[in-house]
Amino acid sequence: MIVVTGGAGFIGCKLIRGLNRRGIDDVVCVDDLTDGHKFANLVDCRISDYLDKDDFADRLRRGLAKRPEAVFHQGACTVTTEWDGRYMMETNYRYSVELFEYCLAERVPLIYASSAAVYGTSGSFAEDDAAAERPVNVYGYSKLLFDRYVRLRLPQAGSQVAGLRYFNVYGPGESHKGPMASVALHWDRQLGDTGELRLFEGSGGYEAGEQRRDFIHVDDIVKVNLWLLEHPEVSGVFNVGTGRSASFNDVARAVIAWHGRGTIRYIPFPDELQSAYQSFTEADLGALRAAGYEEPFLDIESGVAAYLDAIHGGS
């Protein structure tokens, strides 16, 4: 039995399908379906049980009836503009600590989602550079604090513990995320509605639309997670991006190229984001490569084309 928290979410449901493709159907999905629309992500997943996240936390405290073979912990509040720190720390930090302590005590491999938000606007993206860990929102801080907790306890771990600092993930299955969905999805919809894509004017020393992020397709995220499942000897905190940044203009042009039409319009940069916006991210993949992961990552042009093929049925 394998547990996937956040299993009805964007990455979680893809992980379940990846496990299913490997013949693993004894999967317990843990999530919060207050937003019932997310059920659609699970329809074509084969799971053995579903648990609400609060029910799962209660069972953890009492001791699970069946020891999992592994836990993929993807569940979190990923709204970077959420400033309710009490809610964020309870949901992202304390819940993760309780799950980690259970896995530590029972020697259950734990593979969990962290975030490149831990780096904030530092401009450096190496996992072993503490000076680079400068989050600019409480979401990033909640992820950083758990990474630090894991690092302190890792020497006592008798089983795998791997944290993955996801960079900007995009791909099919994210429509329920609303404002937190990728720019590729927003621009695809804008193009369909108005024929134009709205990008921010310059910020952080970058020209209009030239702010750069490390955009990674969700299929590549799943590959890294499943590779870790197959390599239980690998533990640590790892960046997961492509290692190559792309500008927002690059993404917009990829969307336009797929549709064969569309224009770009630049809009004023929001005042409220001036001090809380990452104008540049690019994963340092040294630790992941040193751990033995050798697979290539999709470039932005190929990834966006595959994404739009998927959501438009190849039309």
N, C-alpha and C positions, 0 to 999 in steps of 0.2 A: 504494500500500500504506500502510495506517495501522496503527500499533502501539497496542494497549491493554494496559497492564500492570494486573495485578489484574483481568483480564478475566473471570474466573470468579466474581468477588466481586459484592457487592450492587450497587454503582454501575457497576462495569465491564461487567457483562453487559447492563445497561440501555443503556449507551453503545453497545455493539456493536449492539443492536437498533435504536437510533436511527440509527446509520450505515447499517444494512441498509435501513431505511425510506427512506433517501435514495439507495438504489441502490448503496451502497458495500459490496461483499462481500469485497474484497481486504483483509481484516483479520487481523492476526497477534495472537493472544491469548497473553499472557504471564502465567503464574501459578504457584502452588505447589499442586499437587493431592495433597499428603500427606493432607489430608482429602478423600478421594475423593467424599464426598457433594456437593461443590460442582459436580460434573459436570452436575448437573441444571439448573444455571443456564445451561448452554451448549447444551442440547439443541436449542432453537429459535433459536439464533444461527447465522448463516452466517459462517464464518471460513475463511480460506485456509490457516492453519497454527496450530499450538499449540507454544509453547516453554516449558519450565520456566524459572523466573526465574533460576536459576544458569547454565543454558545460555545464556540471553539475555545475561547479564552477560559471560560469556566471549566471546561473539560481538561484543559491543560493543567490548571491548578489542582484538580483532583487526580490527574493522571489518566492519560488516554487508555482506553481498553485495549487497543492494539498499537504496538510500536510501529511508527512509520519507517519505511526503508530510507526515505529522504524527505526533506521539506524544501519547497521553493517558496520563499516568502516575498511575494510581489505586492501584497496589500498595503496601501498607504493613502493618505490624503496627498494628492499631487498638485493641488491648486497653489501655485507659487504666489498668488496674490492674497492668500488667506492669512490674516493677521491675528486670528484668535490663537494665541500662543499656547494657552492651556489645552485647547482641543488638539492642536497640532502635536504637542509633545506627548499627550496621552495616546493619540492614534499612531504616530510614527515612531516615537521613541520608547515609551513604556511598554506598549504592546510587543514591540520587537525584542526588548530585553527579556520579557517573560518567555517568549518563544525560544530565544537563544538559550536561556538557562535550562529550559526543558530539554532542548537538543543536547546541550552539554552534559546534563546528568544522565541522559539515556543513550548517549553516543550516537545520535542521529545526525547524519550529514545535513547541514543547513547552507543553502545557496540563496542569498537575499539581494534585493534591489536597493542600491544606494543611488547617488545622483551626482552629476557634474556640477550641480548647484552648490556643492560644498566649496567650490573654488571661487565663486563670486566673480569679481572683476579683477582678480589678481593677475591674470594673463599667463600664469604658469600652471601646468596641468600634470604634475608628477605626483603619484600617490605617496611618495616618501618625503615630500617637501611640505613640512608643517606650516611654513610661512605662506604657502600658496592657498591654504585652506581658510578662506575669508568669505563666508556666505553673506549675501546681502538681504536675505529674507529668512523668516522663521522656518520655512520649509527646508531650505538648505541647511540651517542650523540643526534641525531635528535629525537630518540624515548624517551630518557630520558627527554629532554627539554619539549616535549609535556606532558609527565606524570606530570612534575612539574607544568606546566601551568594548567592542569586539577585540580591538588590538590589545587592550589591557588583559583580557581574559584568554586570548588565543593560546598562550603558552600552556594553559591548563587543559586545553581541548584534546580529547582523545579521538575525535572524529573531525571530518572536514567542516570548515567554516569558510565560505567564500562570499565576499561582498562585491557587487558589481556596480561601479559608478557609471550609470547610463548617461550618454550625452543626448542629443536631440533625436528622439525616436519618432519615426513616422511609418505609416503603412496601413493596410486594411484593418478595420475593426475598431477605429478610434472615434467614430462619429458621436458616440455618447459623451465624449469628453468636453463638448461644448467649446468654450473659449480656450481650454487647455489643449485642444487638438492641434496638430501640426500646421504650419503655414501652408504646406502643400495642399492639405484638405481645404483650408479656408480660401486659398486662391483658386482652387478648382471650382468651388461654389461661387465665388465672386465673378469668375469669368463666365460661368453659366448664366448668372443673374444679370450682369451688366456689361460683359465684354471687356472689363478691365480689372486689373489686379492692383490692390492698394498696398503700397510698401511705405515704411517710415522714411522720412528724410534723414539726413545725416545725424550721427550721434557718436559720442566717445571718440572723436577724431576721425570717424569714417564718413565717406561721402554717402549720398542718398542710396539706400539699398545695398551698400557695400559692407555693412556689418556682417560678420562671418561666424558661422557655427559649424560644429561637427555634427552633421546629420547622418543618422544611422537607421537603416531599414529594420523593421521589427523582425524579419526573418533571420537577420544576422544576430540579433539579440538572443533569439531562441537557440541558434546554433551554439553560441557560447555557453548558455545555461546547460544544454544537454551534453556538451563536451565535458563540462565540469562534473556532471553526474557520472560520466564514464571514467573520470580521473579523480577518484576520491582522495588521492594523495596530495592534491593541490588545494592549498588554503591561502587566504590572504585577502587583501582589498585590491581590486583591479579596475582600471579604466576600461570602459567598453564603448568605443567610438570607432570611426574608420581610420583615425589618425590623420585625416585630411579635412581641413575646413573648406566650406563653400560659402559664397556670399548669398544673401537673400535674393539678389538679382539673378544669381545662377539658378536657384530653385524656381523663381518666377519664369525665367526663360525656358526651363525644362517643362513647366506646365503649359506654357504657350506653344512650345514645339509639339507637344503631344496633341493638343487640340488643333494646331494649325492656324490659330488666330488668337487675338487678344492684345491688349496694350497695358502698359504699366503707368500708374499714377502715384506720385509720392505725396504723402500726407504728413502734417506736422507731428513731430515726435511728442508723445504725451509727457506732460510735466511730471506726473506722478511716477513715471518710470525712470526719470533722469538718474537717480542714485541707486536704482535697484534693477539694472538691466545689464546682461552680459552681452557686450558688443562683439566679443571674440571668444570662441572656445575651440580647442583642438586637442583631442586625446593624445597623451603620451602613452603609447602601447608597449613600452619597454618591458614592464612587469608581466603583462599578459603573454607576450611573445616568449619571454624567458621561461614562463611556466609551461610552455610547450604548445600553445595554440597557434596554428600555422595557417588557418583558413583565410582567404582574401575577403574583403568587404565590398559590397556594392558601391559604386560611385553614385553621385547624386543624379546624374542623367539617367542611368540604368534603373536606379531605385525608384525615381519618380515615375518613369514610364511603366515599370512593373506595377506600381501602386495604382495608377490610373487605369491600366488594363484591368486590374482586379475589380475596382469599384464601378467601372463602366462596362464590365462584361466583355472587354476586348474590343469594344466598338470604336 
